[in-house]
Amino acid sequence: MERTSRPASRVPGVLAAVGSIGFATDDDDGRRMEKSVLTFTAVFTAVVVTPWAAFYYGIGIPVAAVIPTAYILATLAGLAHLRATRDDRWFRISQTAMFLVLPALVHVALGGFANSSAVILFGLAAPVGALSFSSVRRPGLVFAAYVVIVVAMVPLEGALQARAPFIATWIVTVFFAINIVSVSVIMFVAMRTYVRSRNRLAAALADERDRSDRILRNVLPGSIADRLVAGEHPIADRYDRVGVLIADIVDFTSLSETMSADALVHDLNELLGAFDALADRLGVTKVKTIGDAYLAITGGASGEPDVAALADFAIGMRGIAAANAIGNRSDIVLRIGMDVGPIVAGVIGESRFLWDIYGETVNTASRMESFGVPGSIQVTDRVAQLLAVDFELRERGVIEVKGLGRVHTWFLEARRA
């Protein structure tokens, strides 16, 4: 059992080796597909016509035998050139030309349609090749050339029959069946190889689209990504009521100067990753991070703002920071600011997209953070009014805020029990 399974197990490896003869390191999936179909079709056709050449020699028709022999030798030379150069241009052109012309020459040598057992059918490989591997801009022209050659043979039939070599009727009949089957098999192998390669390419493209889509949705809200994929551009929206949160690590600049780049990025990634996971659980939309600053919202493209969820997120961020460390410093301290109000949101950039938010509400949330107290969550009156029932708030009073003047603020402490 083991001995009989080994040859079968080698078949996929042999087929893969044949299909990859012309692969170059810089070939994309599409070029590899074309080269695979080209080499499979050429090799298989050479195998099919080899018995024909031997038979024609055997029955004493060397003129007909020379033509498939020439194809076999030209194919071997083409494969050697392809393997040496990885350039398939000459091989593609020569194969298409031979598929188109050589069957017609055999047709003439054997004496027409009937006596040749319709060997001209092998010319169908030319338009099939033009579709699957030749990169011909207008494959219909190759098919038209094949039709013209076939039609041109019709008025020559009488003259060809008059000088046709003798071939027994039963041999002609058998060869009719063999030719039909052989051409059908060549067409099937060529198209099967093409379809398989195309399906692999389609699967690779689908995987790439999925990967690109996941990346896009990691940097953009889902609804914005859907609009961008659908071709909408530019994307610019105005929302009347959005909850905005901005958080920042206290003394991060001085902390970063004491650490290696690898350690800093690793620890910061761990912390921001925990923030992202919490945002997903609470339905909060992350807008972006800038260094150690974290910007998130509720509402906008996702619907009405859930300011309570944003407050839970702020409290959760503070707890996560306190439980994490960056370098040798544990118990990380945040400053967090919150506001609620109108914003403008839009996608900027042509090749590297960024969905960002703008407006007075964003500016106010930023001021709540920067003029806050380390470890605190500072909010405006607008936010405090929305959270008063379910959360504990401590009045800070009026503070002077750069760019805003005197602002009455509150500290968000915790959710009520």
Contacts in CASP RR format, 6 or more apart in sequence:
PFRMAT RR
TARGET T0000
AUTHOR 0000-0000-0000
METHOD contacts of the structure
MODEL  1
MERTSRPASRVPGVLAAVGSIGFATDDDDGRRMEKSVLTFTAVFTAVVVT
PWAAFYYGIGIPVAAVIPTAYILATLAGLAHLRATRDDRWFRISQTAMFL
VLPALVHVALGGFANSSAVILFGLAAPVGALSFSSVRRPGLVFAAYVVIV
VAMVPLEGALQARAPFIATWIVTVFFAINIVSVSVIMFVAMRTYVRSRNR
LAAALADERDRSDRILRNVLPGSIADRLVAGEHPIADRYDRVGVLIADIV
DFTSLSETMSADALVHDLNELLGAFDALADRLGVTKVKTIGDAYLAITGG
ASGEPDVAALADFAIGMRGIAAANAIGNRSDIVLRIGMDVGPIVAGVIGE
SRFLWDIYGETVNTASRMESFGVPGSIQVTDRVAQLLAVDFELRERGVIE
VKGLGRVHTWFLEARRA
15 40 0 8 1.000
18 39 0 8 1.000
18 40 0 8 1.000
18 43 0 8 1.000
19 35 0 8 1.000
19 36 0 8 1.000
19 39 0 8 1.000
19 40 0 8 1.000
20 32 0 8 1.000
20 35 0 8 1.000
20 36 0 8 1.000
21 35 0 8 1.000
21 39 0 8 1.000
21 79 0 8 1.000
21 82 0 8 1.000
21 83 0 8 1.000
22 35 0 8 1.000
22 39 0 8 1.000
22 82 0 8 1.000
22 83 0 8 1.000
22 86 0 8 1.000
22 88 0 8 1.000
23 32 0 8 1.000
23 35 0 8 1.000
23 86 0 8 1.000
24 31 0 8 1.000
24 86 0 8 1.000
27 35 0 8 1.000
27 86 0 8 1.000
29 200 0 8 1.000
29 201 0 8 1.000
29 204 0 8 1.000
29 205 0 8 1.000
30 197 0 8 1.000
30 201 0 8 1.000
32 197 0 8 1.000
33 194 0 8 1.000
33 197 0 8 1.000
33 198 0 8 1.000
33 200 0 8 1.000
33 201 0 8 1.000
34 88 0 8 1.000
34 132 0 8 1.000
34 133 0 8 1.000
34 135 0 8 1.000
35 82 0 8 1.000
35 88 0 8 1.000
35 133 0 8 1.000
36 193 0 8 1.000
36 197 0 8 1.000
37 129 0 8 1.000
37 132 0 8 1.000
37 133 0 8 1.000
37 190 0 8 1.000
37 193 0 8 1.000
37 194 0 8 1.000
37 197 0 8 1.000
38 88 0 8 1.000
38 91 0 8 1.000
38 92 0 8 1.000
38 95 0 8 1.000
38 129 0 8 1.000
38 133 0 8 1.000
38 134 0 8 1.000
39 79 0 8 1.000
39 82 0 8 1.000
40 189 0 8 1.000
40 190 0 8 1.000
40 193 0 8 1.000
41 95 0 8 1.000
41 125 0 8 1.000
41 128 0 8 1.000
41 129 0 8 1.000
41 132 0 8 1.000
41 133 0 8 1.000
41 186 0 8 1.000
41 189 0 8 1.000
41 190 0 8 1.000
41 193 0 8 1.000
42 75 0 8 1.000
42 79 0 8 1.000
42 91 0 8 1.000
42 95 0 8 1.000
43 75 0 8 1.000
43 79 0 8 1.000
44 185 0 8 1.000
44 186 0 8 1.000
44 189 0 8 1.000
44 190 0 8 1.000
45 71 0 8 1.000
45 75 0 8 1.000
45 99 0 8 1.000
45 122 0 8 1.000
45 125 0 8 1.000
45 186 0 8 1.000
46 71 0 8 1.000
46 72 0 8 1.000
46 75 0 8 1.000
46 76 0 8 1.000
48 182 0 8 1.000
48 185 0 8 1.000
48 186 0 8 1.000
49 68 0 8 1.000
49 71 0 8 1.000
49 72 0 8 1.000
49 122 0 8 1.000
50 68 0 8 1.000
50 72 0 8 1.000
52 65 0 8 1.000
52 68 0 8 1.000
53 65 0 8 1.000
53 68 0 8 1.000
53 69 0 8 1.000
53 72 0 8 1.000
54 65 0 8 1.000
55 65 0 8 1.000
56 62 0 8 1.000
56 64 0 8 1.000
56 65 0 8 1.000
56 68 0 8 1.000
57 65 0 8 1.000
58 65 0 8 1.000
59 167 0 8 1.000
59 171 0 8 1.000
60 165 0 8 1.000
61 109 0 8 1.000
61 110 0 8 1.000
61 165 0 8 1.000
61 167 0 8 1.000
63 109 0 8 1.000
64 106 0 8 1.000
64 109 0 8 1.000
64 110 0 8 1.000
64 165 0 8 1.000
67 102 0 8 1.000
67 105 0 8 1.000
67 106 0 8 1.000
67 109 0 8 1.000
68 102 0 8 1.000
68 106 0 8 1.000
70 102 0 8 1.000
71 98 0 8 1.000
71 102 0 8 1.000
74 94 0 8 1.000
74 98 0 8 1.000
75 95 0 8 1.000
78 90 0 8 1.000
78 91 0 8 1.000
78 94 0 8 1.000
79 91 0 8 1.000
81 87 0 8 1.000
81 90 0 8 1.000
81 91 0 8 1.000
82 88 0 8 1.000
82 91 0 8 1.000
92 133 0 8 1.000
92 134 0 8 1.000
92 135 0 8 1.000
93 134 0 8 1.000
95 129 0 8 1.000
95 134 0 8 1.000
96 126 0 8 1.000
96 129 0 8 1.000
96 130 0 8 1.000
96 134 0 8 1.000
96 136 0 8 1.000
96 142 0 8 1.000
97 126 0 8 1.000
99 122 0 8 1.000
99 123 0 8 1.000
99 125 0 8 1.000
99 126 0 8 1.000
99 129 0 8 1.000
100 123 0 8 1.000
100 126 0 8 1.000
100 142 0 8 1.000
100 145 0 8 1.000
100 146 0 8 1.000
100 149 0 8 1.000
101 149 0 8 1.000
102 122 0 8 1.000
103 119 0 8 1.000
103 120 0 8 1.000
103 121 0 8 1.000
103 122 0 8 1.000
103 123 0 8 1.000
104 120 0 8 1.000
104 123 0 8 1.000
104 149 0 8 1.000
104 153 0 8 1.000
106 116 0 8 1.000
106 119 0 8 1.000
106 120 0 8 1.000
106 122 0 8 1.000
107 113 0 8 1.000
107 116 0 8 1.000
107 119 0 8 1.000
107 120 0 8 1.000
107 153 0 8 1.000
107 160 0 8 1.000
108 153 0 8 1.000
108 156 0 8 1.000
108 160 0 8 1.000
109 116 0 8 1.000
110 116 0 8 1.000
110 117 0 8 1.000
110 119 0 8 1.000
110 164 0 8 1.000
110 165 0 8 1.000
110 167 0 8 1.000
111 160 0 8 1.000
111 161 0 8 1.000
111 163 0 8 1.000
111 164 0 8 1.000
111 165 0 8 1.000
112 153 0 8 1.000
112 156 0 8 1.000
112 157 0 8 1.000
112 160 0 8 1.000
112 161 0 8 1.000
112 164 0 8 1.000
113 120 0 8 1.000
113 153 0 8 1.000
113 157 0 8 1.000
114 161 0 8 1.000
114 172 0 8 1.000
115 160 0 8 1.000
115 161 0 8 1.000
115 164 0 8 1.000
115 165 0 8 1.000
115 167 0 8 1.000
115 172 0 8 1.000
117 172 0 8 1.000
117 173 0 8 1.000
117 175 0 8 1.000
117 176 0 8 1.000
117 178 0 8 1.000
117 179 0 8 1.000
118 176 0 8 1.000
118 179 0 8 1.000
118 180 0 8 1.000
119 175 0 8 1.000
119 179 0 8 1.000
120 149 0 8 1.000
120 150 0 8 1.000
120 153 0 8 1.000
121 179 0 8 1.000
121 180 0 8 1.000
121 183 0 8 1.000
122 179 0 8 1.000
122 182 0 8 1.000
122 183 0 8 1.000
122 186 0 8 1.000
123 146 0 8 1.000
123 149 0 8 1.000
124 146 0 8 1.000
124 183 0 8 1.000
124 187 0 8 1.000
125 183 0 8 1.000
125 186 0 8 1.000
125 187 0 8 1.000
125 190 0 8 1.000
126 142 0 8 1.000
126 143 0 8 1.000
126 145 0 8 1.000
126 146 0 8 1.000
127 139 0 8 1.000
127 140 0 8 1.000
127 142 0 8 1.000
127 143 0 8 1.000
127 146 0 8 1.000
128 187 0 8 1.000
128 190 0 8 1.000
128 191 0 8 1.000
129 139 0 8 1.000
129 142 0 8 1.000
129 190 0 8 1.000
130 136 0 8 1.000
130 139 0 8 1.000
130 140 0 8 1.000
130 142 0 8 1.000
130 143 0 8 1.000
131 139 0 8 1.000
131 194 0 8 1.000
132 190 0 8 1.000
132 191 0 8 1.000
132 193 0 8 1.000
132 194 0 8 1.000
133 194 0 8 1.000
134 142 0 8 1.000
136 142 0 8 1.000
153 160 0 8 1.000
167 175 0 8 1.000
213 225 0 8 1.000
213 229 0 8 1.000
216 225 0 8 1.000
216 228 0 8 1.000
216 229 0 8 1.000
216 353 0 8 1.000
217 225 0 8 1.000
219 353 0 8 1.000
219 354 0 8 1.000
219 355 0 8 1.000
220 228 0 8 1.000
220 347 0 8 1.000
220 353 0 8 1.000
220 355 0 8 1.000
221 285 0 8 1.000
221 301 0 8 1.000
221 302 0 8 1.000
221 355 0 8 1.000
222 301 0 8 1.000
223 301 0 8 1.000
223 302 0 8 1.000
224 235 0 8 1.000
224 301 0 8 1.000
224 346 0 8 1.000
224 347 0 8 1.000
224 355 0 8 1.000
227 235 0 8 1.000
228 235 0 8 1.000
228 347 0 8 1.000
228 353 0 8 1.000
233 347 0 8 1.000
234 346 0 8 1.000
234 347 0 8 1.000
235 346 0 8 1.000
235 347 0 8 1.000
235 355 0 8 1.000
236 344 0 8 1.000
236 345 0 8 1.000
236 346 0 8 1.000
236 347 0 8 1.000
237 300 0 8 1.000
237 301 0 8 1.000
237 344 0 8 1.000
237 345 0 8 1.000
237 346 0 8 1.000
238 342 0 8 1.000
238 343 0 8 1.000
238 344 0 8 1.000
238 345 0 8 1.000
239 299 0 8 1.000
239 300 0 8 1.000
239 301 0 8 1.000
239 342 0 8 1.000
239 343 0 8 1.000
239 344 0 8 1.000
239 345 0 8 1.000
240 341 0 8 1.000
240 342 0 8 1.000
241 299 0 8 1.000
241 304 0 8 1.000
241 305 0 8 1.000
241 340 0 8 1.000
241 341 0 8 1.000
241 342 0 8 1.000
242 297 0 8 1.000
242 298 0 8 1.000
242 299 0 8 1.000
242 300 0 8 1.000
242 305 0 8 1.000
242 340 0 8 1.000
242 341 0 8 1.000
242 342 0 8 1.000
242 343 0 8 1.000
242 357 0 8 1.000
242 361 0 8 1.000
243 297 0 8 1.000
243 298 0 8 1.000
243 299 0 8 1.000
243 305 0 8 1.000
243 307 0 8 1.000
243 310 0 8 1.000
243 338 0 8 1.000
243 339 0 8 1.000
243 340 0 8 1.000
243 341 0 8 1.000
243 361 0 8 1.000
243 365 0 8 1.000
243 383 0 8 1.000
244 295 0 8 1.000
244 296 0 8 1.000
244 297 0 8 1.000
244 338 0 8 1.000
244 339 0 8 1.000
244 340 0 8 1.000
244 341 0 8 1.000
244 343 0 8 1.000
244 357 0 8 1.000
244 361 0 8 1.000
244 362 0 8 1.000
244 364 0 8 1.000
244 365 0 8 1.000
245 284 0 8 1.000
245 294 0 8 1.000
245 295 0 8 1.000
245 296 0 8 1.000
245 297 0 8 1.000
245 310 0 8 1.000
245 313 0 8 1.000
245 314 0 8 1.000
245 336 0 8 1.000
245 337 0 8 1.000
245 338 0 8 1.000
245 365 0 8 1.000
246 293 0 8 1.000
246 294 0 8 1.000
246 295 0 8 1.000
246 336 0 8 1.000
246 337 0 8 1.000
246 338 0 8 1.000
246 362 0 8 1.000
246 365 0 8 1.000
246 366 0 8 1.000
246 368 0 8 1.000
246 369 0 8 1.000
247 275 0 8 1.000
247 293 0 8 1.000
247 294 0 8 1.000
247 314 0 8 1.000
247 317 0 8 1.000
247 334 0 8 1.000
247 335 0 8 1.000
247 336 0 8 1.000
247 337 0 8 1.000
247 369 0 8 1.000
248 292 0 8 1.000
248 293 0 8 1.000
248 294 0 8 1.000
248 334 0 8 1.000
248 335 0 8 1.000
248 336 0 8 1.000
248 369 0 8 1.000
248 370 0 8 1.000
249 255 0 8 1.000
249 292 0 8 1.000
249 321 0 8 1.000
249 326 0 8 1.000
249 332 0 8 1.000
249 333 0 8 1.000
249 334 0 8 1.000
250 332 0 8 1.000
250 333 0 8 1.000
250 334 0 8 1.000
250 335 0 8 1.000
250 374 0 8 1.000
250 375 0 8 1.000
251 333 0 8 1.000
252 291 0 8 1.000
252 292 0 8 1.000
252 326 0 8 1.000
255 326 0 8 1.000
255 327 0 8 1.000
255 329 0 8 1.000
256 264 0 8 1.000
258 327 0 8 1.000
258 328 0 8 1.000
259 267 0 8 1.000
259 326 0 8 1.000
259 327 0 8 1.000
263 327 0 8 1.000
264 326 0 8 1.000
264 327 0 8 1.000
267 324 0 8 1.000
267 325 0 8 1.000
267 326 0 8 1.000
267 327 0 8 1.000
268 291 0 8 1.000
268 292 0 8 1.000
268 326 0 8 1.000
270 324 0 8 1.000
271 320 0 8 1.000
271 321 0 8 1.000
271 324 0 8 1.000
271 326 0 8 1.000
271 332 0 8 1.000
272 289 0 8 1.000
272 294 0 8 1.000
274 320 0 8 1.000
274 324 0 8 1.000
275 286 0 8 1.000
275 294 0 8 1.000
275 317 0 8 1.000
275 320 0 8 1.000
276 286 0 8 1.000
278 284 0 8 1.000
278 313 0 8 1.000
278 316 0 8 1.000
278 317 0 8 1.000
278 320 0 8 1.000
279 285 0 8 1.000
279 286 0 8 1.000
279 296 0 8 1.000
279 313 0 8 1.000
282 309 0 8 1.000
282 312 0 8 1.000
282 313 0 8 1.000
283 298 0 8 1.000
283 302 0 8 1.000
283 306 0 8 1.000
283 309 0 8 1.000
284 296 0 8 1.000
284 297 0 8 1.000
284 298 0 8 1.000
284 309 0 8 1.000
284 310 0 8 1.000
284 313 0 8 1.000
285 296 0 8 1.000
285 297 0 8 1.000
285 298 0 8 1.000
285 299 0 8 1.000
285 301 0 8 1.000
285 302 0 8 1.000
286 294 0 8 1.000
286 295 0 8 1.000
286 296 0 8 1.000
287 295 0 8 1.000
287 296 0 8 1.000
287 297 0 8 1.000
287 355 0 8 1.000
287 356 0 8 1.000
287 357 0 8 1.000
288 295 0 8 1.000
288 354 0 8 1.000
288 355 0 8 1.000
288 356 0 8 1.000
289 295 0 8 1.000
294 317 0 8 1.000
295 357 0 8 1.000
295 362 0 8 1.000
296 310 0 8 1.000
296 313 0 8 1.000
297 305 0 8 1.000
297 310 0 8 1.000
297 343 0 8 1.000
297 357 0 8 1.000
298 305 0 8 1.000
298 306 0 8 1.000
298 307 0 8 1.000
298 309 0 8 1.000
298 310 0 8 1.000
299 305 0 8 1.000
299 306 0 8 1.000
300 343 0 8 1.000
300 345 0 8 1.000
301 345 0 8 1.000
305 340 0 8 1.000
307 338 0 8 1.000
307 340 0 8 1.000
307 383 0 8 1.000
307 386 0 8 1.000
307 387 0 8 1.000
308 386 0 8 1.000
308 387 0 8 1.000
308 390 0 8 1.000
308 391 0 8 1.000
310 338 0 8 1.000
311 338 0 8 1.000
311 377 0 8 1.000
311 383 0 8 1.000
311 387 0 8 1.000
311 391 0 8 1.000
311 412 0 8 1.000
311 415 0 8 1.000
312 415 0 8 1.000
314 336 0 8 1.000
314 337 0 8 1.000
314 338 0 8 1.000
314 377 0 8 1.000
314 412 0 8 1.000
315 377 0 8 1.000
315 412 0 8 1.000
315 414 0 8 1.000
315 415 0 8 1.000
317 334 0 8 1.000
317 336 0 8 1.000
318 334 0 8 1.000
318 336 0 8 1.000
318 375 0 8 1.000
318 377 0 8 1.000
321 332 0 8 1.000
321 333 0 8 1.000
321 334 0 8 1.000
322 331 0 8 1.000
322 332 0 8 1.000
322 333 0 8 1.000
324 330 0 8 1.000
324 332 0 8 1.000
325 331 0 8 1.000
325 332 0 8 1.000
326 332 0 8 1.000
333 374 0 8 1.000
333 375 0 8 1.000
334 374 0 8 1.000
334 375 0 8 1.000
335 369 0 8 1.000
335 370 0 8 1.000
335 372 0 8 1.000
335 373 0 8 1.000
335 374 0 8 1.000
335 375 0 8 1.000
335 376 0 8 1.000
335 378 0 8 1.000
336 368 0 8 1.000
336 369 0 8 1.000
336 375 0 8 1.000
336 376 0 8 1.000
336 377 0 8 1.000
336 378 0 8 1.000
337 365 0 8 1.000
337 366 0 8 1.000
337 368 0 8 1.000
337 369 0 8 1.000
337 372 0 8 1.000
337 377 0 8 1.000
337 378 0 8 1.000
337 379 0 8 1.000
338 365 0 8 1.000
338 368 0 8 1.000
338 377 0 8 1.000
338 378 0 8 1.000
338 379 0 8 1.000
338 380 0 8 1.000
338 383 0 8 1.000
338 412 0 8 1.000
339 361 0 8 1.000
339 364 0 8 1.000
339 365 0 8 1.000
339 368 0 8 1.000
339 379 0 8 1.000
339 380 0 8 1.000
339 382 0 8 1.000
339 383 0 8 1.000
340 361 0 8 1.000
340 380 0 8 1.000
340 382 0 8 1.000
340 383 0 8 1.000
340 386 0 8 1.000
341 361 0 8 1.000
341 382 0 8 1.000
342 359 0 8 1.000
342 360 0 8 1.000
342 361 0 8 1.000
343 357 0 8 1.000
343 358 0 8 1.000
343 359 0 8 1.000
343 361 0 8 1.000
343 362 0 8 1.000
344 357 0 8 1.000
344 358 0 8 1.000
344 359 0 8 1.000
345 355 0 8 1.000
345 356 0 8 1.000
345 357 0 8 1.000
345 358 0 8 1.000
346 355 0 8 1.000
346 356 0 8 1.000
346 357 0 8 1.000
347 353 0 8 1.000
347 354 0 8 1.000
347 355 0 8 1.000
348 354 0 8 1.000
348 356 0 8 1.000
363 404 0 8 1.000
364 380 0 8 1.000
364 404 0 8 1.000
364 407 0 8 1.000
367 401 0 8 1.000
367 402 0 8 1.000
367 403 0 8 1.000
367 404 0 8 1.000
367 407 0 8 1.000
368 378 0 8 1.000
368 379 0 8 1.000
368 380 0 8 1.000
368 409 0 8 1.000
369 378 0 8 1.000
371 378 0 8 1.000
371 399 0 8 1.000
371 401 0 8 1.000
371 402 0 8 1.000
372 378 0 8 1.000
373 411 0 8 1.000
376 411 0 8 1.000
377 411 0 8 1.000
377 412 0 8 1.000
377 413 0 8 1.000
378 396 0 8 1.000
378 409 0 8 1.000
378 410 0 8 1.000
378 411 0 8 1.000
378 412 0 8 1.000
379 387 0 8 1.000
379 393 0 8 1.000
379 409 0 8 1.000
379 410 0 8 1.000
379 411 0 8 1.000
379 412 0 8 1.000
380 407 0 8 1.000
380 408 0 8 1.000
380 409 0 8 1.000
380 410 0 8 1.000
381 408 0 8 1.000
381 409 0 8 1.000
381 410 0 8 1.000
383 410 0 8 1.000
383 412 0 8 1.000
384 393 0 8 1.000
384 410 0 8 1.000
384 412 0 8 1.000
387 393 0 8 1.000
387 412 0 8 1.000
389 416 0 8 1.000
390 415 0 8 1.000
390 416 0 8 1.000
391 412 0 8 1.000
391 413 0 8 1.000
391 414 0 8 1.000
391 415 0 8 1.000
391 416 0 8 1.000
392 412 0 8 1.000
392 413 0 8 1.000
392 414 0 8 1.000
392 415 0 8 1.000
392 416 0 8 1.000
393 410 0 8 1.000
393 411 0 8 1.000
393 412 0 8 1.000
393 413 0 8 1.000
394 410 0 8 1.000
394 411 0 8 1.000
394 413 0 8 1.000
395 410 0 8 1.000
395 411 0 8 1.000
396 409 0 8 1.000
396 410 0 8 1.000
396 411 0 8 1.000
397 408 0 8 1.000
397 409 0 8 1.000
397 410 0 8 1.000
398 406 0 8 1.000
398 407 0 8 1.000
398 408 0 8 1.000
398 409 0 8 1.000
399 406 0 8 1.000
399 407 0 8 1.000
399 409 0 8 1.000
400 406 0 8 1.000
401 407 0 8 1.000
END
